[in-house]
Amino acid sequence: MSNYKLLYVTCKNSSEAKKIGSILVKSKLAACTNILANINSIFNWKNKISNCKETILLGKTVKKNIFKIIQIVKKNHSYDCPCIIFFDINAGNKKFLDWINKNT
């Protein structure tokens, strides 16, 4: 398992994503965050198919921060069951990976 992680969170809008992303960077839990607004999401929630606009929050972090990130996102998120998942970063620009490590 890689030490470097890519965080993926869906948010109700850009404002929520900016709030959560800023908290994560200021607290050094993520080296940086990116916000992808106005995406279409189709999902089944409480036995109903929904189609809505959402915003994706991406973040670059390290393994040791996963638990704290989950807690902060849940505390600051409007959804009952927010999507908070992590992907391994197995390779990349060594200088960038070092920068993630230095800033988290």
Secondary structure, 3 states (H helix, E strand, C coil): CCCEEEEEEEECCHHHHHHHHHHHHHCCCCCEEEEEEEEEEEEEECCEEEEEEEEEEEEEEEHHHHHHHHHHHHHHCCCCCCCEEEEECCCCCHHHHHHHHHCC
